[in-house]
Amino acid sequence: MPSIHFPEFPEDIPTHPLLVIDYSLRDQNEIDKLWGAATNLGFWYLNNHGADELAEGMFQMAAETMARYWCRWVKIKK
């Protein structure tokens, strides 16, 4: 299997590190970092936001729903 080779990233393209905001800290430093990222950069990584648990429940519900209705859909499709 051939390996994938990626070219070097060009040096003349400006980049910025991804700011990581820790939502669980909720201190003034994190608030300032979030505000700066939102108003100047337009992107950031929000860590410890608590949405993982909510999203996992949503995906689990979707899996259960698909399992319940998939057999019916396959029979109708035939």
C-alpha atoms as a printed R data frame, in Angstrom:
   type eleno elety resid chain resno       x      y      z
1  ATOM     1    CA   MET     A     1   0.000  0.000  0.000
2  ATOM     2    CA   PRO     A     2   1.562  3.313 -1.026
3  ATOM     3    CA   SER     A     3   2.122  5.946  1.620
4  ATOM     4    CA   ILE     A     4   0.661  9.409  1.334
5  ATOM     5    CA   HIS     A     5   3.132 12.259  1.105
6  ATOM     6    CA   PHE     A     6   2.015 15.768  1.954
7  ATOM     7    CA   PRO     A     7   4.074 18.739  0.780
8  ATOM     8    CA   GLU     A     8   5.635 21.069  3.321
9  ATOM     9    CA   PHE     A     9   3.377 23.887  4.479
10 ATOM    10    CA   PRO     A    10   4.415 27.154  2.785
11 ATOM    11    CA   GLU     A    11   6.324 29.587  5.003
12 ATOM    12    CA   ASP     A    12   4.740 32.685  3.413
13 ATOM    13    CA   ILE     A    13   1.177 31.898  4.535
14 ATOM    14    CA   PRO     A    14   0.261 33.444  7.885
15 ATOM    15    CA   THR     A    15  -1.071 31.072 10.512
16 ATOM    16    CA   HIS     A    16  -2.312 31.410 14.063
17 ATOM    17    CA   PRO     A    17  -2.357 28.800 16.795
18 ATOM    18    CA   LEU     A    18  -5.740 27.416 17.744
19 ATOM    19    CA   LEU     A    19  -6.761 28.932 21.063
20 ATOM    20    CA   VAL     A    20  -8.087 26.393 23.539
21 ATOM    21    CA   ILE     A    21 -10.671 27.806 25.934
22 ATOM    22    CA   ASP     A    22 -11.406 25.737 29.048
23 ATOM    23    CA   TYR     A    23 -15.074 26.363 29.814
24 ATOM    24    CA   SER     A    24 -14.872 24.609 33.176
25 ATOM    25    CA   LEU     A    25 -12.455 27.225 34.561
26 ATOM    26    CA   ARG     A    26 -14.800 30.190 33.990
27 ATOM    27    CA   ASP     A    27 -12.208 32.650 35.206
28 ATOM    28    CA   GLN     A    28 -11.477 36.106 33.793
29 ATOM    29    CA   ASN     A    29  -8.467 34.857 31.823
30 ATOM    30    CA   GLU     A    30 -10.564 32.262 29.965
31 ATOM    31    CA   ILE     A    31 -13.346 34.793 29.393
32 ATOM    32    CA   ASP     A    32 -10.839 37.249 27.902
33 ATOM    33    CA   LYS     A    33  -9.334 34.526 25.689
34 ATOM    34    CA   LEU     A    34 -12.794 33.562 24.436
35 ATOM    35    CA   TRP     A    35 -13.750 37.177 23.758
36 ATOM    36    CA   GLY     A    36 -10.491 37.794 21.907
37 ATOM    37    CA   ALA     A    37 -10.872 34.663 19.816
38 ATOM    38    CA   ALA     A    38 -14.497 35.455 18.997
39 ATOM    39    CA   THR     A    39 -13.919 39.094 18.080
40 ATOM    40    CA   ASN     A    40 -10.489 38.898 16.426
41 ATOM    41    CA   LEU     A    41  -9.870 35.382 15.129
42 ATOM    42    CA   GLY     A    42 -13.320 33.970 14.534
43 ATOM    43    CA   PHE     A    43 -12.410 30.460 15.687
44 ATOM    44    CA   TRP     A    44 -11.374 28.641 18.846
45 ATOM    45    CA   TYR     A    45 -11.596 25.241 20.548
46 ATOM    46    CA   LEU     A    46 -13.968 25.146 23.505
47 ATOM    47    CA   ASN     A    47 -12.927 22.409 25.924
48 ATOM    48    CA   ASN     A    48 -14.936 20.991 28.863
49 ATOM    49    CA   HIS     A    49 -18.202 22.509 27.653
50 ATOM    50    CA   GLY     A    50 -20.409 19.597 28.731
51 ATOM    51    CA   ALA     A    51 -22.075 19.125 25.347
52 ATOM    52    CA   ASP     A    52 -20.368 15.751 24.838
53 ATOM    53    CA   GLU     A    53 -22.800 14.062 27.184
54 ATOM    54    CA   LEU     A    54 -25.776 15.690 25.457
55 ATOM    55    CA   ALA     A    55 -24.499 14.756 22.014
56 ATOM    56    CA   GLU     A    56 -23.820 11.166 23.061
57 ATOM    57    CA   GLY     A    57 -27.435 10.846 24.192
58 ATOM    58    CA   MET     A    58 -28.611 12.243 20.879
59 ATOM    59    CA   PHE     A    59 -26.529  9.739 18.897
60 ATOM    60    CA   GLN     A    60 -27.664  6.865 21.108
61 ATOM    61    CA   MET     A    61 -31.281  7.866 20.561
62 ATOM    62    CA   ALA     A    62 -30.667  7.983 16.807
63 ATOM    63    CA   ALA     A    63 -29.128  4.496 16.862
64 ATOM    64    CA   GLU     A    64 -32.090  3.098 18.774
65 ATOM    65    CA   THR     A    65 -34.532  4.778 16.392
66 ATOM    66    CA   MET     A    66 -32.681  3.462 13.345
67 ATOM    67    CA   ALA     A    67 -32.624 -0.052 14.807
68 ATOM    68    CA   ARG     A    68 -36.349  0.108 15.480
69 ATOM    69    CA   TYR     A    69 -37.404  1.342 12.027
70 ATOM    70    CA   TRP     A    70 -34.681 -0.039  9.751
71 ATOM    71    CA   CYS     A    71 -36.284 -3.471  9.357
72 ATOM    72    CA   ARG     A    72 -39.627 -1.906  8.429
73 ATOM    73    CA   TRP     A    73 -37.996  0.341  5.849
74 ATOM    74    CA   VAL     A    74 -36.094 -2.564  4.250
75 ATOM    75    CA   LYS     A    75 -39.331 -4.602  3.939
76 ATOM    76    CA   ILE     A    76 -41.150 -1.658  2.347
77 ATOM    77    CA   LYS     A    77 -38.261 -1.024 -0.032
78 ATOM    78    CA   LYS     A    78 -38.376 -4.622 -1.366
